[in-house]
Every structure is written in structure tokens, then in C-alpha cells.
Amino acid sequence: MRITILPPNVASITSISQSLRCASSKSAQPQQQWRRIATTTKSRHSVAPTMQQLRAPFSQRNSSTLYYTLSVILGTVALSYGSVPMYKMICTQTGWGGQPIKATIHSNAEDPSIRLAPVTDSRRLRITFNGSTSDVLPWKFIPQQREVRVLPGETALAFYTATNKSDEDIIGVATYSVTPAQVAPYFGKIQCFCFEEQRLNAGETVDMPVFFFIDPDFVKDPTMTRIDTITLSYTFFRAKYDKNGNLSPMPITMG
């Protein structure tokens, strides 16, 4: 029996070798992918964020909210303190809220003698007076006269009397108003004790003058034709100085 050995085919050997390499490469790819996944998972577990890192955005947001809230509070407080003198200034200049206008009697813009000339052909106006005190102020405060009658443009002088009925020195501050409120722009004060410190010793009694006039333009306003009586009211409040040296009324007790 004869055995014939064929010479090796180089092309066949090369093809077989390439097939074995592809098979080996394909079997190695899942292992490499699994290793990459495992490595990625380990790296993720190794860089997990801490609680401090998780809280950082919320802390920054809370800080911004806190700063904004504080700014609003401070702005509100500043506005509340600044609104009091601003309100007084506006009311004094415009007569808004029943506040009489403070007369610029010493102004060079106009001759006071012309401005204060009585309107003789006008009716006389009845000016009545009212006085009161807050509950925490132990003073007696009353007008000395019930009423006066004046012509528009005519000056008038009235007096109030205040008595400190306590056994201690007390500071008081008065506010005032005019009714009807629409008359306020025509009610001019030349001298007044309002919005100023009034210190009374224990048991002391003082007289407080009010020098005023009704502006002559009152008779030219058609809305004033039916107004014959005007009331000037004063209210005294107990006051004290705060830590900044500002004089402010003490709160009223609610009974």
C-alpha cells in the first residue's frame, strides 16, 4: 500500500492561520469589554461625591436667599425711619392729611404785609380748638379759648395750657391737624409748638401759643364757599430719645 504525501499548500496554511486568529480575537473581545465595564464601575465607586459636595449647591442657594431677605428687612427698616420726617415735610408743605402749611412769613419772595392783608369783604370764619393727650402721658392739655373768629388774611393768636400732673420730668411732642381736611392748604402757621420737644418739670404748667392765619386765597376757592367753621386739633404724646439721639413718641398702650 502506497501512501502519497502531498506537498503543503502555502495559501491553505495562511487561511487557516488567519481563521484561528479571528476566532481568538473574537473570544478575547467579551473579556476586554467586561474588564472595561468592571474598571469603570470601580472608578465610579471610588469617586462617589461626599455629603459636603452634595450640600454645596444648596448652601450657596440658602446664602443667596438669606442675603436677599436681610437686604429687604434692612431696606424696610430704613424706609420706615425715613418716612416719618419725609411725611412731616410733605404734609407741612402741601397741607396733605389735614396738616396746616407752615407759613414762610420771613421769605423775601413776597411782602408779608401784602400776603396777610385781611379780606374785609369776606365773611368771618369760626376757628375752634381741641386738645388731647395719649394714654401714657400724665398731662392735662386744654385750649384756653373755645373759638376765635377771623377774616381770611388776618392773623390770630391762640393759647393752649399744658400741666404735668406727675412727680417726674416728662418730654412731650405734639401733632396737629385741621378739619375739614381740604382747608389745610389755606391754614398757615406762623408760630407753633408742634413736632418740637416740650419738657415739663414735675407739676409744671406752661402756656403754649399758636400764631396763625387763613390764606386770602381761601375766598377764591369755590369749594370753600360752604365752610364756615375750621377746627385746629393738637394731640400730645410722651416722647423719649433713642440710642441714636433722635426724639420719638412712645407707643400707645392698648387697653
C-alpha positions in Angstrom: 0.0 0.0 0.0 1.5 3.3 -1.1 0.9 6.5 0.8 1.3 9.7 -1.1 2.3 12.8 0.8 1.2 15.9 -0.9 3.3 19.0 -0.6 1.8 21.6 1.8 -0.3 24.4 0.2 1.0 27.7 1.5 -2.3 29.5 0.8 -4.3 27.0 2.8 -2.0 27.3 5.7 -2.2 31.1 5.7 -6.0 30.9 5.5 -6.2 28.5 8.4 -3.9 30.7 10.5 -6.0 33.8 9.8 -9.2 31.9 10.8 -7.6 30.9 14.1 -6.5 34.5 14.8 -10.0 35.9 14.2 -11.6 33.3 16.4 -9.1 34.1 19.1 -9.7 37.8 18.7 -13.5 37.4 18.9 -13.2 35.3 22.1 -11.0 38.0 23.7 -13.3 40.9 22.9 -16.0 40.0 25.5 -13.3 39.6 28.2 -11.9 43.0 27.3 -15.3 44.7 27.4 -16.1 43.0 30.7 -12.8 44.3 32.1 -13.6 47.9 30.9 -17.0 47.7 32.5 -15.5 46.4 35.7 -12.8 49.1 35.7 -15.4 51.9 35.0 -17.6 50.6 37.8 -14.7 50.5 40.2 -13.7 54.1 39.2 -17.3 55.3 39.8 -17.4 53.7 43.2 -14.0 55.2 44.1 -15.1 58.9 43.3 -18.5 58.9 44.9 -19.4 62.5 46.0 -19.3 63.3 49.7 -22.2 64.9 51.7 -20.3 68.2 51.7 -20.1 68.2 47.9 -23.8 67.3 47.7 -24.8 70.1 50.1 -22.6 72.8 48.5 -25.2 73.9 45.8 -27.9 74.1 48.5 -25.7 76.0 50.9 -24.9 78.6 48.2 -28.6 78.9 47.3 -29.5 79.3 51.0 -26.8 82.0 51.4 -28.2 84.0 48.5 -31.7 83.8 49.9 -30.5 84.9 53.3 -28.7 87.9 51.9 -31.7 88.9 49.9 -34.0 88.6 52.9 -31.7 90.7 55.1 -31.5 93.3 52.4 -35.3 93.6 52.2 -35.5 93.8 56.0 -32.9 96.5 56.3 -34.4 98.4 53.4 -37.9 98.3 55.1 -36.5 99.5 58.4 -34.6 102.3 56.8 -37.7 103.3 54.9 -39.9 103.3 58.0 -37.5 105.6 59.8 -37.0 107.9 56.9 -40.7 108.1 56.1 -41.6 109.9 59.3 -39.7 113.1 58.7 -40.5 112.9 55.0 -44.2 112.6 55.8 -44.0 115.6 58.1 -42.2 117.6 55.4 -44.6 116.8 52.7 -47.7 117.4 54.9 -46.2 120.8 56.1 -45.6 121.9 52.5 -48.7 120.7 50.8 -51.3 120.5 53.6 -51.9 116.8 52.8 -53.6 114.8 55.5 -55.1 117.8 57.3 -51.7 119.2 58.1 -51.6 123.1 58.1 -49.0 124.7 55.9 -46.1 126.3 57.7 -46.1 129.9 56.5 -42.9 131.3 55.0 -43.6 134.7 56.6 -39.9 135.8 56.5 -39.4 134.9 52.9 -38.1 137.6 50.5 -40.1 136.3 47.6 -43.2 138.1 48.7 -44.1 141.0 51.0 -45.7 139.5 54.2 -47.8 142.6 54.7 -49.5 142.0 51.3 -50.0 138.4 52.0 -51.5 139.0 55.4 -53.9 141.7 54.4 -57.4 140.9 55.7 -60.1 140.4 53.1 -62.6 142.8 54.6 -65.5 142.0 52.3 -65.3 138.3 53.2 -67.3 136.5 55.9 -65.6 135.8 59.2 -64.5 132.2 59.8 -65.1 130.4 63.1 -61.9 128.7 64.3 -62.4 126.2 67.1 -59.7 124.4 69.1 -59.3 120.9 70.5 -56.6 119.4 72.7 -55.9 115.8 73.9 -53.1 113.6 75.2 -52.1 109.9 74.7 -52.9 107.4 77.4 -49.3 107.1 78.6 -48.8 110.9 79.1 -50.0 112.1 82.5 -50.5 115.7 81.3 -53.5 118.0 81.3 -53.7 119.7 77.9 -56.5 122.1 77.0 -57.1 125.2 74.8 -57.6 128.5 76.7 -60.3 129.6 74.3 -63.1 127.7 72.7 -63.1 129.7 69.5 -62.0 132.8 67.7 -63.4 134.5 64.6 -61.0 135.8 61.9 -61.1 137.1 58.4 -59.1 135.4 55.6 -55.6 137.1 55.6 -56.0 138.2 59.3 -53.5 136.9 61.9 -54.8 135.4 65.1 -53.2 134.3 68.4 -54.5 131.4 70.5 -53.1 129.6 73.6 -53.1 126.1 74.9 -52.2 125.2 78.5 -50.3 122.1 79.5 -49.8 120.8 83.0 -47.5 117.9 84.1 -49.6 116.1 86.8 -46.8 113.5 87.5 -43.9 113.7 90.0 -41.3 113.4 87.3 -40.0 115.5 84.4 -41.5 114.4 81.1 -40.9 115.2 77.5 -43.9 115.6 75.2 -44.3 116.0 71.4 -47.4 117.4 69.8 -49.0 116.6 66.4 -51.8 118.6 64.9 -54.4 118.5 62.2 -57.1 120.7 60.6 -60.7 119.8 59.8 -62.2 119.8 57.3 -59.0 118.4 55.7 -59.5 120.3 52.5 -58.9 123.6 54.4 -55.4 122.6 55.4 -53.6 124.2 52.4 -55.1 127.5 53.4 -54.3 127.2 57.1 -50.9 128.9 57.7 -49.0 128.7 61.0 -46.5 131.5 61.8 -45.6 130.1 65.2 -46.4 126.7 66.7 -45.1 124.2 69.3 -45.8 121.1 67.3 -43.2 118.5 66.4 -40.8 120.1 68.9 -39.6 118.9 72.3 -41.7 120.2 75.2 -40.2 119.3 78.5 -42.3 119.9 81.6 -41.0 119.5 85.1 -43.0 117.7 87.7 -46.1 119.7 88.5 -45.2 122.4 86.0 -47.8 124.4 84.0 -46.9 126.3 80.8 -48.8 128.3 78.1 -48.2 127.4 74.5 -49.0 129.9 71.8 -50.3 129.3 68.3 -49.9 132.2 65.8 -51.8 131.5 62.6 -53.9 132.9 59.7 -56.2 131.8 56.9 -54.7 132.4 53.4 -56.6 135.1 51.5 -56.9 132.7 48.5 -59.4 130.8 50.7 -62.2 133.1 49.4 -61.3 132.5 45.8 -61.7 128.7 46.0 -65.3 127.7 45.1 -65.1 124.5 47.1 -64.7 126.6 50.3 -67.9 128.6 50.0 -69.9 126.4 52.4 -67.1 126.1 55.0 -67.6 128.5 57.9 -66.1 126.5 60.8 -62.5 125.2 61.0 -61.1 123.1 63.9 -57.5 123.0 64.9 -56.6 119.9 66.9 -53.5 119.1 68.9 -52.5 115.8 70.5 -49.6 115.4 72.9 -47.6 112.2 73.0 -45.0 111.1 75.5 -41.6 111.0 73.9 -38.0 109.9 74.6 -34.6 109.9 73.0 -33.4 106.6 71.4 -29.9 105.4 71.4 -29.1 107.5 68.3 -30.3 110.7 70.0 -33.5 111.0 68.0 -36.7 112.1 69.7 -39.6 109.7 69.0 -43.0 109.2 70.5 -43.6 106.3 72.9 -46.1 103.6 71.8 -49.7 104.0 73.0 -50.9 101.3 75.4 -53.9 99.4 74.2 -56.5 99.0 77.0 
